[in-house]
Amino acid sequence: MHAAAETSTAERPIDRWFAQYSGDHRNATNQRIHVVAVPLILWSVIALLWCVPAPGTWFRPGIWAALAMLPAWLFYWRASRRLGAGMLLVFLLLSALTWALHDALGARGLLTLAAAVFVLAWIAQFIGHKIEGRKPSFLTDLVYLLIGPAWVLVKLYRRLGLAY
Protein backbone atom coordinates (compact mmCIF):
# COMPACT_ATOMS: atom_id res chain seq x y z
CA MET A 1 0.00 0.00 0.00
CA HIS A 2 2.83 2.40 0.82
CA ALA A 3 4.36 1.92 -2.65
CA ALA A 4 1.05 2.94 -4.23
CA ALA A 5 1.01 6.13 -2.17
CA GLU A 6 4.59 6.84 -3.30
CA THR A 7 3.69 6.61 -6.99
CA SER A 8 0.36 8.42 -6.78
CA THR A 9 1.24 12.07 -7.27
CA ALA A 10 -2.25 13.58 -7.23
CA GLU A 11 -2.73 13.36 -3.49
CA ARG A 12 0.69 14.12 -2.02
CA PRO A 13 1.10 17.40 -0.16
CA ILE A 14 4.47 17.91 -1.87
CA ASP A 15 2.71 18.04 -5.24
CA ARG A 16 0.31 20.70 -4.00
CA TRP A 17 3.25 22.72 -2.67
CA PHE A 18 5.10 22.34 -5.98
CA ALA A 19 1.99 23.39 -7.91
CA GLN A 20 1.57 26.52 -5.79
CA TYR A 21 5.29 27.31 -5.92
CA SER A 22 5.34 26.84 -9.70
CA GLY A 23 2.32 29.16 -9.97
CA ASP A 24 4.36 31.87 -8.25
CA HIS A 25 7.32 31.23 -10.57
CA ARG A 26 6.00 31.20 -14.14
CA ASN A 27 8.30 33.80 -15.66
CA ALA A 28 11.30 32.16 -17.37
CA THR A 29 13.74 34.81 -16.11
CA ASN A 30 12.50 34.42 -12.54
CA GLN A 31 12.83 30.64 -12.84
CA ARG A 32 16.42 30.94 -14.06
CA ILE A 33 17.23 33.30 -11.21
CA HIS A 34 15.73 30.84 -8.73
CA VAL A 35 17.62 27.87 -10.15
CA VAL A 36 20.84 29.72 -9.30
CA ALA A 37 19.84 31.73 -6.23
CA VAL A 38 17.97 29.05 -4.27
CA PRO A 39 20.96 26.65 -4.09
CA LEU A 40 23.20 29.60 -3.21
CA ILE A 41 20.86 30.56 -0.37
CA LEU A 42 20.73 26.96 0.84
CA TRP A 43 24.53 26.76 0.84
CA SER A 44 24.89 30.12 2.57
CA VAL A 45 22.51 29.10 5.37
CA ILE A 46 24.48 25.89 5.87
CA ALA A 47 27.73 27.87 5.88
CA LEU A 48 26.39 30.50 8.28
CA LEU A 49 25.29 27.79 10.69
CA TRP A 50 28.68 26.11 10.21
CA CYS A 51 30.29 29.24 11.61
CA VAL A 52 28.35 29.21 14.87
CA PRO A 53 30.87 28.13 17.52
CA ALA A 54 30.45 24.60 18.84
CA PRO A 55 30.31 24.20 22.61
CA GLY A 56 32.94 22.22 24.46
CA THR A 57 35.44 19.89 22.89
CA TRP A 58 33.08 17.10 21.80
CA PHE A 59 31.55 19.03 18.93
CA ARG A 60 33.17 20.21 15.73
CA PRO A 61 32.41 23.15 13.47
CA GLY A 62 29.34 22.31 11.45
CA ILE A 63 27.36 20.68 14.26
CA TRP A 64 24.66 23.39 14.10
CA ALA A 65 24.41 23.02 10.34
CA ALA A 66 24.04 19.25 10.72
CA LEU A 67 21.38 19.67 13.38
CA ALA A 68 19.43 21.99 11.05
CA MET A 69 19.83 19.76 8.00
CA LEU A 70 18.46 16.69 9.79
CA PRO A 71 14.85 17.90 10.26
CA ALA A 72 14.91 19.50 6.79
CA TRP A 73 16.03 16.19 5.31
CA LEU A 74 13.31 14.34 7.26
CA PHE A 75 10.74 16.72 5.74
CA TYR A 76 11.94 15.82 2.23
CA TRP A 77 12.18 12.09 3.03
CA ARG A 78 8.60 12.02 4.33
CA ALA A 79 7.39 13.91 1.26
CA SER A 80 9.04 11.51 -1.20
CA ARG A 81 11.76 8.89 -0.81
CA ARG A 82 13.38 9.90 -4.11
CA LEU A 83 13.26 13.56 -3.17
CA GLY A 84 14.71 12.70 0.25
CA ALA A 85 17.54 10.73 -1.35
CA GLY A 86 18.34 13.60 -3.69
CA MET A 87 18.26 16.19 -0.93
CA LEU A 88 20.51 14.00 1.21
CA LEU A 89 23.04 14.03 -1.62
CA VAL A 90 22.62 17.82 -1.94
CA PHE A 91 23.19 18.27 1.80
CA LEU A 92 26.26 16.03 1.74
CA LEU A 93 27.77 17.87 -1.24
CA LEU A 94 27.07 21.30 0.28
CA SER A 95 28.51 20.14 3.60
CA ALA A 96 31.68 18.89 1.92
CA LEU A 97 32.03 22.21 0.10
CA THR A 98 31.47 24.12 3.32
CA TRP A 99 33.96 21.98 5.21
CA ALA A 100 36.60 22.58 2.52
CA LEU A 101 35.92 26.32 2.50
CA HIS A 102 36.06 26.44 6.30
CA ASP A 103 39.47 24.74 6.19
CA ALA A 104 40.70 27.08 3.44
CA LEU A 105 39.23 30.38 4.65
CA GLY A 106 38.79 29.86 8.36
CA ALA A 107 35.60 30.60 10.23
CA ARG A 108 35.79 34.36 9.68
CA GLY A 109 36.42 34.04 5.93
CA LEU A 110 33.62 31.51 5.55
CA LEU A 111 31.28 33.73 7.54
CA THR A 112 32.07 36.73 5.34
CA LEU A 113 31.63 34.75 2.12
CA ALA A 114 28.40 33.11 3.28
CA ALA A 115 26.89 36.41 4.42
CA ALA A 116 27.74 38.06 1.10
CA VAL A 117 26.30 35.16 -0.92
CA PHE A 118 23.17 35.12 1.27
CA VAL A 119 22.50 38.84 0.74
CA LEU A 120 23.27 38.82 -3.00
CA ALA A 121 21.19 35.69 -3.66
CA TRP A 122 18.20 37.15 -1.81
CA ILE A 123 18.53 40.39 -3.77
CA ALA A 124 18.47 38.29 -6.95
CA GLN A 125 15.38 36.45 -5.71
CA PHE A 126 13.51 39.69 -5.06
CA ILE A 127 14.55 41.04 -8.47
CA GLY A 128 13.15 37.86 -9.99
CA HIS A 129 9.87 38.36 -8.14
CA LYS A 130 9.74 41.98 -9.24
CA ILE A 131 10.10 40.78 -12.84
CA GLU A 132 7.48 38.09 -12.17
CA GLY A 133 5.08 40.55 -10.58
CA ARG A 134 4.28 38.11 -7.77
CA LYS A 135 5.34 38.01 -4.16
CA PRO A 136 7.63 35.22 -2.92
CA SER A 137 5.77 32.06 -1.87
CA PHE A 138 7.32 31.99 1.59
CA LEU A 139 5.46 35.19 2.46
CA THR A 140 2.25 33.14 2.49
CA ASP A 141 3.68 30.03 4.21
CA LEU A 142 7.18 29.53 5.61
CA VAL A 143 7.20 25.90 4.42
CA TYR A 144 8.02 27.32 0.98
CA LEU A 145 11.53 28.04 2.29
CA LEU A 146 11.92 24.25 2.23
CA ILE A 147 10.01 23.81 -1.02
CA GLY A 148 12.34 26.07 -3.04
CA PRO A 149 15.39 23.78 -2.89
CA ALA A 150 13.23 20.71 -3.61
CA TRP A 151 11.59 22.52 -6.55
CA VAL A 152 15.03 23.18 -8.05
CA LEU A 153 16.01 19.54 -7.50
CA VAL A 154 12.78 18.33 -9.14
CA LYS A 155 13.54 20.54 -12.17
CA LEU A 156 16.86 18.65 -12.42
CA TYR A 157 15.10 15.31 -11.96
CA ARG A 158 12.73 16.16 -14.81
CA ARG A 159 15.61 17.13 -17.10
CA LEU A 160 17.19 13.77 -16.35
CA GLY A 161 13.91 11.94 -16.94
CA LEU A 162 13.59 10.89 -13.31
CA ALA A 163 10.47 10.79 -11.16
CA TYR A 164 10.43 12.22 -7.68
JONOR-V661626 format. One record per residue. N is the residue number from 1. PSI is psi in whole degrees, -180 to 180 (* if undefined). OMEGA is omega in whole degrees, -180 to 180 (NA if undefined). BURIAL is I if it has 9 or more other ideal C-beta (glycine too) atoms within 8 Angstrom, else O. Layout:
<<N | PSI | OMEGA | BURIAL> <N | PSI | OMEGA | BURIAL>>
//
This chain:
<<1 | -40 | -179 | O> <2 | -38 | 180 | O> <3 | -36 | 178 | O> <4 | -39 | 178 | O> <5 | -34 | -179 | I> <6 | -35 | -177 | O> <7 | -18 | 178 | O> <8 | 113 | -175 | O> <9 | -14 | -174 | O> <10 | -27 | -172 | O> <11 | -8 | -174 | O> <12 | 138 | 176 | I> <13 | -36 | -178 | O> <14 | -35 | 180 | I> <15 | -37 | 177 | I> <16 | -40 | 177 | O> <17 | -43 | 178 | I> <18 | -40 | 180 | I> <19 | -45 | 179 | O> <20 | -45 | -180 | I> <21 | -44 | 178 | I> <22 | -36 | 178 | I> <23 | -29 | 178 | O> <24 | -2 | -176 | I> <25 | 63 | -177 | I> <26 | -28 | -178 | O> <27 | 130 | -176 | I> <28 | -38 | 179 | O> <29 | -44 | 178 | O> <30 | -40 | 178 | I> <31 | -43 | 179 | I> <32 | -41 | 177 | O> <33 | -45 | -178 | I> <34 | -37 | 180 | I> <35 | -29 | 177 | I> <36 | -48 | -172 | I> <37 | -38 | -178 | I> <38 | -49 | 176 | I> <39 | -35 | 177 | I> <40 | -40 | 177 | I> <41 | -44 | 179 | I> <42 | -49 | 178 | I> <43 | -44 | -176 | I> <44 | -36 | 177 | I> <45 | -44 | 176 | I> <46 | -46 | -178 | I> <47 | -40 | 178 | I> <48 | -43 | 178 | I> <49 | -32 | 178 | I> <50 | -31 | -175 | I> <51 | -11 | 178 | I> <52 | 125 | -177 | O> <53 | 140 | 178 | O> <54 | 137 | -178 | I> <55 | 147 | 174 | O> <56 | -164 | -178 | O> <57 | -5 | -178 | O> <58 | -23 | -175 | O> <59 | 149 | -180 | O> <60 | 164 | 172 | O> <61 | 141 | -180 | I> <62 | -10 | -178 | I> <63 | -40 | -179 | I> <64 | -35 | 176 | I> <65 | -44 | 179 | I> <66 | -42 | 180 | I> <67 | -28 | 176 | O> <68 | -36 | -179 | I> <69 | -32 | -177 | I> <70 | -53 | 179 | O> <71 | -32 | 176 | O> <72 | -46 | 179 | I> <73 | -41 | 178 | I> <74 | -37 | 176 | O> <75 | -48 | -179 | I> <76 | -42 | -179 | I> <77 | -42 | 179 | I> <78 | -33 | -180 | O> <79 | -39 | -178 | I> <80 | 130 | -180 | I> <81 | -42 | -180 | O> <82 | -39 | 176 | I> <83 | -43 | 178 | I> <84 | -42 | 179 | I> <85 | -42 | 179 | I> <86 | -42 | 180 | I> <87 | -31 | 174 | I> <88 | -45 | 177 | I> <89 | -43 | 178 | O> <90 | -48 | -180 | I> <91 | -41 | 179 | I> <92 | -43 | 179 | O> <93 | -44 | 179 | O> <94 | -34 | 176 | I> <95 | -42 | 178 | I> <96 | -43 | 177 | O> <97 | -45 | -178 | I> <98 | -42 | 178 | I> <99 | -47 | 180 | I> <100 | -43 | 179 | O> <101 | -36 | 177 | I> <102 | -43 | 178 | I> <103 | -39 | -177 | O> <104 | -40 | -173 | O> <105 | -17 | -172 | I> <106 | 170 | -177 | O> <107 | -43 | -178 | O> <108 | -43 | 178 | O> <109 | -41 | 177 | I> <110 | -42 | 178 | I> <111 | -45 | 180 | I> <112 | -47 | 179 | O> <113 | -47 | -178 | I> <114 | -41 | 179 | I> <115 | -41 | 179 | I> <116 | -45 | 179 | O> <117 | -43 | 180 | I> <118 | -51 | -178 | I> <119 | -48 | -178 | O> <120 | -39 | 180 | I> <121 | -37 | 177 | I> <122 | -38 | 175 | I> <123 | -45 | 178 | O> <124 | -42 | 179 | I> <125 | -47 | -178 | I> <126 | -32 | 173 | I> <127 | -45 | 178 | I> <128 | -41 | 179 | I> <129 | -29 | 174 | I> <130 | -44 | 177 | O> <131 | -43 | -179 | I> <132 | -36 | -176 | I> <133 | 19 | 179 | O> <134 | 149 | 179 | O> <135 | 156 | 178 | O> <136 | 143 | -177 | I> <137 | -36 | -175 | I> <138 | -14 | 177 | I> <139 | -17 | 176 | O> <140 | -29 | -179 | O> <141 | 124 | -176 | O> <142 | -18 | 178 | O> <143 | -23 | 180 | O> <144 | -15 | 172 | I> <145 | -28 | 174 | O> <146 | -28 | -178 | I> <147 | -37 | -178 | I> <148 | -53 | 179 | I> <149 | -38 | 179 | I> <150 | -38 | 178 | I> <151 | -43 | 178 | I> <152 | -43 | 179 | I> <153 | -41 | 179 | I> <154 | -34 | 175 | I> <155 | -41 | 177 | I> <156 | -45 | 178 | O> <157 | -47 | -178 | I> <158 | -40 | 177 | O> <159 | -33 | -180 | O> <160 | -1 | -179 | O> <161 | 24 | -178 | O> <162 | 149 | 174 | O> <163 | 163 | 177 | O> <164 | * | NA | I>>
//
